[in-house]
Amino acid sequence: MRIVVNEQSITIAASFGVSSTEDDSLNSFDELFHMADMRLYNAKQNGKNQVYAGNIKV
């Protein structure tokens, strides 16, 4: 997204990693957070500015 303020252009991008507790192998908040974090890095590596909620091997 591009925003113009006082004749200056600012570009904003966002990437997100999503994890859920539906996976029985996640036993704690730390594991859930780690999966979301790994998915965030995956989203960034695949071009940024996206949401990644797919399966990845840890």
Stockholm file with secondary structure:
# STOCKHOLM 1.0

chainA/1-58         MRIVVNEQSITIAASFGVSSTEDDSLNSFDELFHMADMRLYNAKQNGKNQVYAGNIKV
#=GR chainA/1-58 SS CEEEETTEEEECCCCEECCCTTSTTCCSHHHHHHHHHHHHHHHHHTTSSSEECSCCCC
#=GC SS_cons        CEEEETTEEEECCCCEECCCTTSTTCCSHHHHHHHHHHHHHHHHHTTSSSEECSCCCC
//
